[in-house]
Amino acid sequence: MNRLVVAAPASGSGKTTVATGLMAALRRTGSRVAPFKVGPDYIDPGYHSLATGRPGRNLDPVLVGEHRVPGLFAHGAKGCDIAVVEGVMGLFDGRVDTAGVGSTAHVAKLINAPVLFVVDARGQSRSLAALLHGFRGYDPTVRLGGVILNQVGSERHEQVLRSACDEVGLDVLGVLPRDPQFSLPSRHLGLVTAAEHGSEAVRAVDAIAAAVAEHVDLEAVRGLASVPAMAVAAWEPQVEPVTGEPLVAVAGGAAFTFGYAEHVEILKAAGAAVAVVDPLNDDDLPEGTAGLVLPGGFPEQHAEALSANVKLRDAVARFARSGAPVHAECGGLLYLARSLDGHPMCGVLDADGFMTPKLTLGYRDAVASAGSPLHPPGSRVTGHEFHRTQLSTPHSTPPAWHWRGVDSRPVAEGFVKGGVHASYLHTHPAGDPEAVARFVRACHPFVAGTAGGTVFA
């Protein structure tokens, strides 16, 4: 599998622009491109999917364990000619207080891939040589194979920057001029999702692809990506399927876009049928629903429309109160609350959600506080928080999770009520496939409405 990693010295350098543009431009020359993103990001993979026509996937050693990363890479790259992996933050930025665990460099080494380095060239000339020299020398086991110069102001600026790259022996594979059309719309948690941006997202990807095709040497990129194949078996969800094919409804549409492709794959491997429900447009759960997954997203951007869909809110509330399994993460948690920024939601949880100026962000090593459709009590997981909302009541008794916060202070978070497991914590299902299989097993008694009606305490 030909492969390369698109990295940068820091966030805001243009990684997403270059990676998405490369994916789309390579696809338009006939390549089958496998798209990946380092870390727990959900937004960039949506643009990657637009660019390649394939599911955008994540490679996160923190959430799934570094031993699973090569297999997940091989799984996502099946049937493709080349894989493009977009990095996260700066090249060596990983989990805080670790030696770069989960960083772009870490993943590049795990999949033995060269790095294409994107540099925002604004405000620098020959100093670029020192920057490149430092990054290349910091960890010689990471192969910096070429440079993309981004935000170049003039032909003279380009000449000076090329000379700086020559000084340190790194090839320039492309030069992107300053042009606002080469950017994607942003919002409080990053980019606006591709699903929300609709046709504008398609036009943005088209513009970026055209720019990359014009200003980047795609054959040189292919040459950089031509590395020896990895001797690794592709990941497969090793779970025992149930009989009866219980139907699991998964929320989708513009408000609920934060999910991993492997989640649905594991649900199906565990014996479930999967149907998508759009809380912005559908007025009922699919007939025969035995389990409900409410992933993350931006419900705060659609609170009024979500609230206006009273029929579906009532259907979700009835379903949750029946005792059937419900798995809600972050945005799904907010949807189950009484209200979100004053707009009535499903009312399943005794809490109200509201926007704040504070960003809550980071990995968490959590312990399940109570038994649920997902986890037995005492189970340990690593998850990720990423939100600017808060709840008036942050957890139930018992909560979904406990972990150690700042200064080792104990944190309780999330809700376990009847069949509901709701939390701000995002987890990667490939890191714990058994949790998904346990959820499907919990759905089985609710096939065709055969289970009794457990009511919340």
Stockholm file with secondary structure:
# STOCKHOLM 1.0

chainA/1-457         MNRLVVAAPASGSGKTTVATGLMAALRRTGSRVAPFKVGPDYIDPGYHSLATGRPGRNLDPVLVGEHRVPGLFAHGAKGCDIAVVEGVMGLFDGRVDTAGVGSTAHVAKLINAPVLFVVDARGQSRSLAALLHGFRGYDPTVRLGGVILNQVGSERHEQVLRSACDEVGLDVLGVLPRDPQFSLPSRHLGLVTAAEHGSEAVRAVDAIAAAVAEHVDLEAVRGLASVPAMAVAAWEPQVEPVTGEPLVAVAGGAAFTFGYAEHVEILKAAGAAVAVVDPLNDDDLPEGTAGLVLPGGFPEQHAEALSANVKLRDAVARFARSGAPVHAECGGLLYLARSLDGHPMCGVLDADGFMTPKLTLGYRDAVASAGSPLHPPGSRVTGHEFHRTQLSTPHSTPPAWHWRGVDSRPVAEGFVKGGVHASYLHTHPAGDPEAVARFVRACHPFVAGTAGGTVFA
#=GR chainA/1-457 SS CEEEEEECSSTTSSHHHHHHHHHHHHHHTTCCEEEEEESSCSHHHHHHHHHHSSCCEEECHHHHCGGGHHHHHHHHTTTCSEEEEECCSSTTCCSTTSSSTTSHHHHHHHTTCCEEEEEECTTCSTHHHHHHHHHHHHCTTSCEEEEEEEEECCHHHHHHHHHHHHHTTCCEEEEEECCGGGCCCEETTEECCHHHHTHHHHHHHHHHHHHHHHHBCHHHHHHHHCCCCCCCCCCCCCCCCCSSCCEEEEECSTTCCBCCHHHHHHHHHTTCEEEEECTTTCSSCCTTEEEEEECBSCGGGGHHHHHHCHHHHHHHHHHHHTTCCEEEETHHHHHHSSEETTEECCCCSSCEEEEEEEEEEEEEEEEECSCCSSCCTTCEEEEEEEEEEEESSCBCSSCSEEEECGGGCEEEEBEEETTEEEESCBCCGGGCHHHHHHHHHHHGGGGGGCSCCCCCC
#=GC SS_cons         CEEEEEECSSTTSSHHHHHHHHHHHHHHTTCCEEEEEESSCSHHHHHHHHHHSSCCEEECHHHHCGGGHHHHHHHHTTTCSEEEEECCSSTTCCSTTSSSTTSHHHHHHHTTCCEEEEEECTTCSTHHHHHHHHHHHHCTTSCEEEEEEEEECCHHHHHHHHHHHHHTTCCEEEEEECCGGGCCCEETTEECCHHHHTHHHHHHHHHHHHHHHHHBCHHHHHHHHCCCCCCCCCCCCCCCCCSSCCEEEEECSTTCCBCCHHHHHHHHHTTCEEEEECTTTCSSCCTTEEEEEECBSCGGGGHHHHHHCHHHHHHHHHHHHTTCCEEEETHHHHHHSSEETTEECCCCSSCEEEEEEEEEEEEEEEEECSCCSSCCTTCEEEEEEEEEEEESSCBCSSCSEEEECGGGCEEEEBEEETTEEEESCBCCGGGCHHHHHHHHHHHGGGGGGCSCCCCCC
//
